[in-house]
Amino acid sequence: MKLFIAATVSIIFLGMLAAFADKQTKTAPPKVGDTAPDWTLQDAEEKDHTLKKLRGKVVFLIMGTGKIREETGKWAKAFQKDYQKQTKVTAYIIANLRSVPWFISKGFIRNRLKKDPPAVELLLDWKGEVHKRYQTEEKKPTLYLISQKGIIVFHRKADFEPEIHNELKKEINRLLATPDVK
């Protein structure tokens, strides 16, 4: 009996120690001035997109779940309205799909996206790994603007607001006015 109690206490202690260590090793989300964490994700056509390969372009990331699709769509439409003809800047919606039920196939989701595509390219984060790394918000879009050199220059967690959009545009225009340096 004493051996059982000692083993149980040891297991509980080890579990608490692991939980404490996990909290201690949890990294902070990337912030303005940091190099943006790299990722490779696929679009609805199963084409790979890699952040590192976009160096030399200004990259606007709109991250969210299906629950906030309307707000991510507003950001995408506003971006497209202002920059659709600009080749040195691009935008992506990165969809967090880790909570999609197991019985809904990837093919079904891809086909729906092909029929009703958003205003900007949508990338599929099936396991939510990019969202975990960037520590995105579940109730609001998480926005990142990344310079031509891969540095985060703008970060907000916000529904679409004209004032924030104007801040974003100022930063994009500032970056586009600087020479491309890879």
Disulfide bonds with the S-S distance in Angstrom:
none
